[in-house]
Amino acid sequence: MSDPVAFARALADRTRWRIIHLVFDRALCVCELADVLKLPQSTLSSHLRVIQRAELLDCERREKWLYYRVKPDFQPLLCTLFRHFETTSETVPALARDARKAESRVTQREASCCPAPKILATRNRKSKA
């Protein structure tokens, strides 16, 4: 990470915090994220640009779809932040709902328009514990 201000900016928004959680250990495409978060793709793309400027995300292009996942180097730091900040009754249920929606959406991948990622899906995953 070359810019701590960009890093802080990437995490300083509730929607971006939710995005980081969703792509922490699995690759999701923009349309999957938009479905889970109930956001227009243009709004989601703006949030993803902010997170990408902080160099937090790996990206894989599959045909016309882009898949994002948190870079493994950032996972330990983010785990620490998750443990520290996930104590409010407002945050935890929203993140749990997002996780359930994402799991459901990923199971529909074969029947949807999105081809599965290849590279990001096979990288070692670290747990969010």
C-alpha positions as CSV (number, residue, x, y, z in Angstrom):
1,M,0.0,0.0,0.0
2,S,1.5,3.2,-1.1
3,D,-1.1,5.7,0.2
4,P,-2.6,5.4,3.7
5,V,-5.1,8.2,3.0
6,A,-6.4,6.2,0.0
7,F,-6.6,3.1,2.2
8,A,-8.6,5.1,4.9
9,R,-10.9,6.6,2.2
10,A,-11.6,3.1,0.8
11,L,-12.9,1.9,4.2
12,A,-14.6,5.2,5.2
13,D,-17.9,4.5,3.7
14,R,-20.5,2.0,4.8
15,T,-21.1,0.6,1.3
16,R,-17.4,0.2,0.6
17,W,-17.1,-1.6,4.0
18,R,-19.8,-4.0,2.9
19,I,-18.1,-4.5,-0.5
20,I,-14.8,-5.3,1.3
21,H,-16.6,-7.9,3.4
22,L,-18.2,-9.5,0.4
23,V,-15.1,-9.8,-1.7
24,F,-12.8,-10.6,1.3
25,D,-12.4,-14.3,0.4
26,R,-14.4,-14.9,-2.7
27,A,-14.4,-13.3,-6.1
28,L,-17.7,-11.6,-7.1
29,C,-18.5,-9.8,-10.4
30,V,-20.0,-6.4,-10.5
31,C,-23.5,-7.7,-11.4
32,E,-23.4,-10.1,-8.4
33,L,-22.3,-7.3,-6.1
34,A,-25.0,-5.0,-7.5
35,D,-27.7,-7.7,-6.9
36,V,-26.5,-8.3,-3.3
37,L,-26.2,-4.6,-2.4
38,K,-29.2,-3.4,-4.4
39,L,-27.1,-0.7,-6.1
40,P,-27.0,0.4,-9.7
41,Q,-23.9,-0.8,-11.4
42,S,-22.7,2.7,-12.0
43,T,-22.8,3.5,-8.3
44,L,-21.1,0.2,-7.5
45,S,-18.4,0.9,-10.0
46,S,-17.7,4.3,-8.4
47,H,-17.2,2.6,-5.0
48,L,-15.0,-0.1,-6.6
49,R,-12.8,2.6,-8.1
50,V,-12.2,4.1,-4.7
51,I,-11.2,0.7,-3.3
52,Q,-9.0,0.0,-6.3
53,R,-7.1,3.3,-5.9
54,A,-6.2,2.0,-2.4
55,E,-4.8,-1.1,-4.2
56,L,-6.9,-3.4,-2.0
57,L,-8.4,-5.5,-4.8
58,D,-7.3,-8.1,-7.3
59,C,-9.3,-8.0,-10.5
60,E,-9.9,-10.7,-13.1
61,R,-11.6,-10.1,-16.5
62,R,-13.7,-13.0,-17.8
63,E,-15.1,-12.0,-21.2
64,K,-17.1,-8.8,-20.4
65,W,-17.3,-9.4,-16.6
66,L,-14.9,-8.2,-14.0
67,Y,-14.4,-10.1,-10.8
68,Y,-13.0,-8.6,-7.6
69,R,-11.4,-10.0,-4.5
70,V,-9.4,-8.6,-1.7
71,K,-5.6,-9.0,-2.2
72,P,-4.3,-11.7,0.1
73,D,-1.7,-9.3,1.5
74,F,-4.4,-7.1,3.0
75,Q,-6.4,-9.9,4.6
76,P,-4.6,-10.0,8.0
77,L,-4.9,-6.2,8.4
78,L,-8.5,-6.3,7.4
79,C,-9.2,-9.2,9.8
80,T,-7.9,-7.1,12.6
81,L,-10.1,-4.1,11.6
82,F,-13.2,-6.4,11.2
83,R,-12.7,-7.8,14.7
84,H,-12.3,-4.3,16.1
85,F,-15.1,-2.5,14.4
86,E,-17.9,-5.2,14.1
87,T,-19.5,-4.7,17.4
88,T,-22.5,-2.6,16.6
89,S,-25.9,-4.1,16.3
90,E,-26.4,-2.1,13.1
91,T,-23.3,-3.5,11.3
92,V,-23.4,-7.2,12.1
93,P,-26.9,-8.0,10.8
94,A,-26.3,-6.1,7.6
95,L,-23.1,-7.9,6.9
96,A,-24.7,-11.3,7.7
97,R,-27.6,-10.5,5.3
98,D,-25.1,-9.5,2.6
99,A,-23.2,-12.8,3.1
100,R,-26.3,-14.9,2.8
101,K,-27.4,-13.0,-0.3
102,A,-23.9,-13.4,-1.9
103,E,-23.9,-17.1,-1.2
104,S,-27.3,-17.5,-2.8
105,R,-26.3,-15.4,-5.8
106,V,-23.1,-17.4,-6.3
107,T,-25.1,-20.7,-6.4
108,Q,-27.1,-19.2,-9.3
109,R,-23.9,-18.4,-11.3
110,E,-24.2,-21.2,-13.7
111,A,-27.8,-20.2,-14.7
112,S,-27.0,-16.5,-14.9
113,C,-25.0,-14.5,-17.3
114,C,-21.8,-14.6,-15.3
115,P,-19.0,-17.1,-16.1
116,A,-17.1,-18.1,-13.0
117,P,-13.7,-16.5,-12.3
118,K,-10.8,-18.8,-12.9
119,I,-7.7,-17.2,-11.4
120,L,-9.2,-15.5,-8.4
121,A,-11.4,-18.6,-7.5
122,T,-8.3,-20.8,-7.2
123,R,-6.0,-18.7,-5.1
124,N,-5.5,-19.6,-1.5
125,R,-8.2,-18.2,0.7
126,K,-7.6,-17.0,4.3
127,S,-10.3,-17.2,6.8
128,K,-12.0,-14.1,8.2
129,A,-11.5,-15.2,11.8
